Amino acid sequence: MKKKRVKKKNEGLQGLTYGAMSSIIVVSAIIAGLSVIHNQVLLFVGIIVTGVGDALADAVGFHVSEETEKFHNQREVWKSTFFVFISKIAVVAILLVPILFLELQIATIVSFVIAMILIVLISAMVCKLNKKFTCWKLSLEYIFFAVLAILISYGLGKLVSYFIGNV
């Protein structure tokens, strides 16, 4: 079965939504997992290092995936790659702001609230582009995945902290 060609005005949005959602979940998980050791500098460095590495890895992975499909021309592949990287870095920067300027416990909560708002905005954008989704259901689905990652990462952070001790 042949894939339907994406409208030019929507070109790159797949990379943008993928990158943003992936980064929201990764950064939120890092915040949840590392916040248990109560070290704001380590959390900040962990987010930056992992966020940039993850942005590069996902952009390259997305690039290879798009080329594997044999559906996209080189311009489309590079545009999507660029959008994945830029959206991931933008989310890292947005979620780092509270960590940089607020006390750790408050910063963690503020970052999670911002992450959930971004998820709702992404689901609204997806719903606008693809009418087959009910927006509130899609928002709940995306929030579920993010909360699951947050809870698992928090649990792992607590578990590792318990066995290794506070750094």
Backbone as CSV, one residue per row, in Angstrom:
resi,resn,N_x,N_y,N_z,CA_x,CA_y,CA_z,C_x,C_y,C_z
1,MET,0.840,-1.181,0.000,0.000,0.000,0.000,0.883,1.242,0.000
2,LYS,0.568,2.190,-0.858,1.359,3.393,-0.989,0.946,4.424,0.063
3,LYS,1.971,5.075,0.680,1.677,6.105,1.676,1.181,7.370,1.003
4,LYS,0.323,8.076,1.691,-0.199,9.337,1.201,0.849,10.422,1.435
5,ARG,1.090,11.236,0.466,2.073,12.311,0.572,1.597,13.360,1.574
6,VAL,2.525,13.837,2.412,2.208,14.856,3.412,2.112,16.213,2.726
7,LYS,1.119,17.003,3.129,0.996,18.344,2.586,2.235,19.153,2.964
8,LYS,2.706,19.994,2.057,3.926,20.777,2.279,3.842,21.648,3.528
9,LYS,2.661,22.190,3.830,2.550,23.064,5.000,2.744,22.284,6.307
10,ASN,2.501,20.975,6.295,2.673,20.142,7.485,4.038,19.463,7.530
11,GLU,4.829,19.663,6.492,6.133,19.027,6.403,6.998,19.443,7.603
12,GLY,7.589,18.475,8.243,8.452,18.746,9.388,7.746,18.678,10.726
13,LEU,6.409,18.732,10.714,5.679,18.718,11.986,5.811,17.386,12.712
14,GLN,5.987,16.311,11.964,6.204,15.010,12.595,7.476,15.065,13.441
15,GLY,8.528,15.637,12.893,9.778,15.780,13.639,9.624,16.696,14.839
16,LEU,8.865,17.763,14.658,8.641,18.719,15.743,7.878,18.077,16.900
17,THR,6.785,17.400,16.594,5.985,16.783,17.656,6.719,15.616,18.301
18,TYR,7.390,14.821,17.484,8.169,13.704,18.029,9.255,14.213,18.971
19,GLY,10.020,15.185,18.514,11.120,15.713,19.319,10.647,16.339,20.618
20,ALA,9.597,17.129,20.536,9.087,17.798,21.736,8.553,16.787,22.746
21,MET,7.740,15.847,22.283,7.167,14.856,23.205,8.256,13.998,23.831
22,SER,9.189,13.558,23.024,10.285,12.735,23.527,11.090,13.492,24.581
23,SER,11.385,14.735,24.300,12.178,15.533,25.239,11.421,15.828,26.529
24,ILE,10.131,16.081,26.432,9.324,16.311,27.631,9.414,15.097,28.548
25,ILE,9.263,13.921,27.971,9.289,12.701,28.773,10.686,12.439,29.325
26,VAL,11.712,12.597,28.504,13.087,12.354,28.959,13.481,13.321,30.068
27,VAL,13.254,14.599,29.859,13.661,15.591,30.860,12.847,15.434,32.147
28,SER,11.560,15.185,32.021,10.740,14.966,33.217,11.215,13.744,33.993
29,ALA,11.580,12.696,33.279,12.089,11.484,33.931,13.421,11.762,34.628
30,ILE,14.283,12.541,33.998,15.563,12.898,34.618,15.314,13.703,35.889
31,ILE,14.425,14.674,35.810,14.106,15.495,36.979,13.584,14.608,38.108
32,ALA,12.665,13.713,37.786,12.086,12.833,38.808,13.146,11.917,39.412
33,GLY,13.964,11.319,38.569,14.950,10.359,39.041,16.101,10.975,39.813
34,LEU,16.575,12.127,39.356,17.729,12.758,40.012,17.353,13.683,41.162
35,SER,16.105,14.112,41.218,15.709,15.035,42.294,15.757,14.362,43.668
36,VAL,15.757,13.042,43.688,15.771,12.325,44.969,17.083,12.502,45.731
37,ILE,18.141,12.917,45.031,19.415,13.112,45.728,19.600,14.549,46.218
38,HIS,18.635,15.418,45.911,18.594,16.783,46.440,19.844,17.593,46.114
39,ASN,20.320,17.467,44.875,21.491,18.227,44.436,21.129,18.949,43.147
40,GLN,20.871,20.250,43.268,20.385,21.038,42.146,21.413,21.146,41.020
41,VAL,22.696,21.264,41.381,23.744,21.368,40.360,23.831,20.071,39.562
42,LEU,23.819,18.944,40.257,23.862,17.655,39.577,22.635,17.465,38.681
43,LEU,21.485,17.867,39.144,20.268,17.779,38.346,20.396,18.639,37.089
44,PHE,20.870,19.859,37.243,21.034,20.780,36.116,21.996,20.196,35.076
45,VAL,23.148,19.728,35.544,24.144,19.137,34.638,23.583,17.867,33.985
46,GLY,22.892,17.051,34.755,22.304,15.828,34.218,21.305,16.105,33.113
47,ILE,20.503,17.139,33.301,19.516,17.500,32.278,20.209,17.998,31.012
48,ILE,21.211,18.851,31.186,21.906,19.403,30.011,22.631,18.301,29.229
49,VAL,23.420,17.522,29.938,24.213,16.486,29.264,23.307,15.451,28.599
50,THR,22.353,14.942,29.346,21.451,13.937,28.783,20.563,14.545,27.712
51,GLY,20.079,15.750,27.937,19.198,16.405,26.975,19.857,16.633,25.634
52,VAL,21.098,17.120,25.647,21.809,17.358,24.378,22.156,16.035,23.702
53,GLY,22.655,15.071,24.473,22.974,13.760,23.903,21.743,13.086,23.328
54,ASP,20.639,13.175,24.053,19.381,12.580,23.590,18.860,13.302,22.349
55,ALA,19.015,14.617,22.299,18.563,15.380,21.126,19.339,14.954,19.878
56,LEU,20.646,14.831,20.017,21.465,14.399,18.877,21.121,12.966,18.466
57,ALA,20.996,12.085,19.455,20.696,10.684,19.160,19.339,10.537,18.477
58,ASP,18.329,11.214,19.001,16.998,11.110,18.398,16.940,11.741,17.018
59,ALA,17.639,12.854,16.819,17.650,13.496,15.502,18.283,12.564,14.468
60,VAL,19.393,11.943,14.837,20.054,11.014,13.918,19.181,9.774,13.699
61,GLY,18.608,9.246,14.767,17.731,8.082,14.649,16.526,8.364,13.767
62,PHE,15.932,9.537,13.954,14.782,9.934,13.139,15.205,10.087,11.675
63,HIS,16.387,10.657,11.466,16.939,10.849,10.126,17.071,9.495,9.420
64,VAL,17.684,8.542,10.094,17.876,7.212,9.510,16.525,6.546,9.245
65,SER,15.595,6.697,10.178,14.266,6.111,10.016,13.563,6.682,8.784
66,GLU,13.638,7.988,8.608,13.005,8.625,7.451,13.652,8.165,6.143
67,GLU,14.980,8.021,6.151,15.662,7.563,4.941,15.320,6.105,4.628
68,THR,15.093,5.321,5.649,14.763,3.903,5.471,13.412,3.726,4.784
69,GLU,12.502,4.647,5.027,11.161,4.547,4.443,11.145,4.675,2.923
70,LYS,12.139,5.309,2.338,12.199,5.554,0.887,10.991,6.361,0.413
71,PHE,10.417,7.128,1.280,9.222,7.886,0.960,9.533,9.380,0.851
72,HIS,10.519,9.828,1.621,10.828,11.257,1.720,12.043,11.616,0.867
73,ASN,12.009,12.824,0.310,13.188,13.295,-0.403,14.194,13.843,0.619
74,GLN,15.401,14.128,0.190,16.465,14.557,1.112,16.106,15.847,1.861
75,ARG,15.459,16.759,1.184,15.060,18.016,1.834,14.113,17.741,3.002
76,GLU,13.135,16.877,2.785,12.171,16.525,3.828,12.854,15.817,4.997
77,VAL,13.777,14.927,4.682,14.509,14.194,5.726,15.306,15.163,6.596
78,TRP,16.037,16.071,5.956,16.846,17.017,6.720,15.989,18.014,7.502
79,LYS,14.871,18.400,6.923,13.966,19.315,7.623,13.421,18.650,8.891
80,SER,12.980,17.410,8.775,12.481,16.680,9.944,13.580,16.475,10.976
81,THR,14.783,16.144,10.527,15.924,15.963,11.429,16.177,17.243,12.216
82,PHE,16.178,18.365,11.507,16.388,19.668,12.137,15.300,19.950,13.175
83,PHE,14.041,19.688,12.820,12.937,19.943,13.746,12.995,19.053,14.981
84,VAL,13.406,17.796,14.809,13.563,16.923,15.978,14.589,17.529,16.926
85,PHE,15.758,17.878,16.399,16.836,18.405,17.237,16.436,19.718,17.910
86,ILE,15.921,20.651,17.142,15.564,21.971,17.683,14.448,21.867,18.719
87,SER,13.432,21.051,18.459,12.330,20.936,19.419,12.808,20.288,20.714
88,LYS,13.700,19.319,20.616,14.224,18.669,21.823,15.051,19.655,22.646
89,ILE,15.910,20.419,21.984,16.735,21.406,22.691,15.849,22.495,23.304
90,ALA,14.819,22.935,22.586,13.911,23.957,23.108,13.211,23.474,24.379
91,VAL,12.748,22.234,24.378,12.081,21.692,25.566,13.067,21.585,26.735
92,VAL,14.276,21.131,26.451,15.305,21.078,27.509,15.481,22.469,28.116
93,ALA,15.626,23.474,27.273,15.817,24.840,27.758,14.625,25.324,28.580
94,ILE,13.421,25.070,28.102,12.211,25.503,28.812,12.112,24.844,30.179
95,LEU,12.356,23.531,30.245,12.212,22.820,31.514,13.396,23.053,32.459
96,LEU,14.490,23.595,31.929,15.644,23.934,32.778,15.459,25.251,33.529
97,VAL,14.668,26.139,32.991,14.506,27.472,33.597,14.099,27.394,35.073
98,PRO,13.078,26.632,35.440,12.747,26.557,36.870,13.879,25.973,37.717
99,ILE,14.601,24.992,37.183,15.708,24.374,37.917,16.807,25.400,38.176
100,LEU,16.986,26.283,37.243,18.031,27.304,37.343,17.684,28.411,38.336
101,PHE,16.410,28.770,38.424,16.036,29.964,39.187,15.234,29.724,40.465
102,LEU,14.735,28.516,40.674,13.898,28.263,41.845,14.534,27.227,42.763
103,GLU,14.071,27.198,43.997,14.505,26.172,44.951,14.088,24.818,44.389
104,LEU,14.891,23.791,44.641,14.752,22.496,43.974,13.347,21.898,44.046
105,GLN,12.752,21.854,45.218,11.434,21.231,45.349,10.372,21.983,44.535
106,ILE,10.404,23.292,44.594,9.456,24.111,43.828,9.763,24.007,42.330
107,ALA,11.049,24.024,41.989,11.459,23.928,40.579,10.987,22.629,39.944
108,THR,11.055,21.557,40.714,10.609,20.259,40.216,9.119,20.298,39.886
109,ILE,8.335,20.826,40.789,6.886,20.915,40.571,6.567,21.816,39.382
110,VAL,7.224,22.976,39.317,6.988,23.917,38.218,7.364,23.272,36.876
111,SER,8.476,22.566,36.845,8.889,21.886,35.602,7.865,20.845,35.171
112,PHE,7.325,20.091,36.135,6.305,19.095,35.804,5.033,19.762,35.281
113,VAL,4.637,20.864,35.874,3.441,21.584,35.404,3.660,22.103,33.984
114,ILE,4.831,22.691,33.736,5.154,23.170,32.387,5.140,22.003,31.401
115,ALA,5.698,20.871,31.810,5.721,19.687,30.940,4.307,19.251,30.580
116,MET,3.407,19.241,31.555,2.026,18.825,31.280,1.324,19.820,30.353
117,ILE,1.595,21.095,30.532,1.023,22.119,29.644,1.525,21.911,28.218
118,LEU,2.819,21.648,28.075,3.381,21.392,26.744,2.751,20.161,26.106
119,ILE,2.514,19.130,26.912,1.873,17.917,26.395,0.469,18.221,25.880
120,VAL,-0.292,19.007,26.618,-1.643,19.375,26.181,-1.573,20.189,24.884
121,LEU,-0.597,21.081,24.776,-0.446,21.875,23.547,-0.091,20.984,22.354
122,ILE,0.787,20.017,22.580,1.149,19.094,21.505,-0.068,18.267,21.081
123,SER,-0.824,17.768,22.054,-2.006,16.974,21.698,-3.026,17.827,20.954
124,ALA,-3.156,19.085,21.311,-4.073,19.980,20.591,-3.608,20.180,19.148
125,MET,-2.293,20.301,18.960,-1.751,20.463,17.615,-1.989,19.195,16.790
126,VAL,-1.761,18.038,17.402,-1.986,16.770,16.701,-3.466,16.631,16.333
127,CYS,-4.342,16.996,17.261,-5.786,16.918,16.991,-6.202,17.850,15.863
128,LYS,-5.594,19.008,15.812,-5.923,19.963,14.749,-5.476,19.432,13.387
129,LEU,-4.329,18.754,13.364,-3.804,18.205,12.113,-4.501,16.909,11.706
130,ASN,-4.938,16.138,12.704,-5.538,14.839,12.431,-6.877,14.761,13.157
131,LYS,-7.919,14.972,12.424,-9.272,15.091,12.988,-9.819,13.791,13.579
132,LYS,-9.118,12.662,13.384,-9.647,11.397,13.887,-9.501,11.251,15.402
133,PHE,-8.748,12.150,16.048,-8.537,12.060,17.492,-9.479,12.981,18.258
134,THR,-9.874,12.537,19.452,-10.583,13.395,20.394,-9.508,14.032,21.270
135,CYS,-9.478,15.342,21.308,-8.355,16.057,21.917,-8.148,15.711,23.394
136,TRP,-9.223,15.677,24.179,-9.029,15.420,25.610,-8.543,13.993,25.851
137,LYS,-8.998,13.046,25.021,-8.535,11.662,25.162,-7.061,11.547,24.797
138,LEU,-6.676,12.235,23.739,-5.280,12.217,23.313,-4.387,12.876,24.370
139,SER,-4.853,13.967,24.939,-4.100,14.635,26.016,-3.894,13.697,27.194
140,LEU,-4.956,13.014,27.589,-4.846,12.060,28.705,-3.890,10.914,28.374
141,GLU,-3.941,10.438,27.147,-3.026,9.362,26.731,-1.572,9.821,26.836
142,TYR,-1.277,11.013,26.317,0.089,11.534,26.355,0.530,11.813,27.795
143,ILE,-0.366,12.376,28.588,-0.043,12.640,30.002,0.214,11.327,30.739
144,PHE,-0.578,10.299,30.431,-0.370,8.992,31.051,1.057,8.497,30.813
145,PHE,1.525,8.562,29.569,2.875,8.103,29.262,3.932,8.915,30.013
146,ALA,3.743,10.212,30.089,4.702,11.064,30.798,4.708,10.757,32.295
147,VAL,3.541,10.639,32.881,3.445,10.348,34.320,4.035,8.972,34.616
148,LEU,3.803,8.017,33.747,4.383,6.688,33.922,5.912,6.767,33.948
149,ALA,6.491,7.500,33.006,7.955,7.668,32.961,8.455,8.379,34.213
150,ILE,7.715,9.384,34.660,8.096,10.133,35.867,8.083,9.215,37.084
151,LEU,7.020,8.452,37.252,6.900,7.567,38.415,7.959,6.467,38.409
152,ILE,8.198,5.870,37.253,9.222,4.823,37.160,10.602,5.402,37.463
153,SER,10.898,6.564,36.914,12.203,7.192,37.140,12.378,7.621,38.589
154,TYR,11.322,8.131,39.181,11.387,8.499,40.599,11.652,7.256,41.457
155,GLY,10.920,6.188,41.159,11.118,4.939,41.893,12.533,4.400,41.739
156,LEU,13.048,4.442,40.506,14.420,3.992,40.280,15.420,4.878,41.017
157,GLY,15.174,6.179,40.993,16.054,7.099,41.718,16.072,6.801,43.212
158,LYS,14.900,6.566,43.768,14.798,6.219,45.196,15.499,4.903,45.490
159,LEU,15.281,3.907,44.639,15.869,2.592,44.821,17.398,2.652,44.763
160,VAL,17.917,3.294,43.757,19.375,3.423,43.615,19.946,4.228,44.775
161,SER,19.280,5.302,45.142,19.723,6.123,46.270,19.745,5.315,47.569
162,TYR,18.769,4.464,47.747,18.692,3.630,48.953,19.871,2.664,49.022
163,PHE,20.179,1.998,47.898,21.239,0.993,47.894,22.637,1.585,47.836
164,ILE,22.787,2.701,47.156,24.116,3.294,47.016,24.337,4.391,48.058
165,GLY,23.290,4.993,48.509,23.405,6.099,49.444,23.441,7.413,48.697
166,ASN,23.213,8.473,49.422,23.238,9.797,48.799,24.624,10.168,48.325
167,VAL,24.695,10.713,47.133,25.963,11.135,46.538,26.436,12.404,47.173
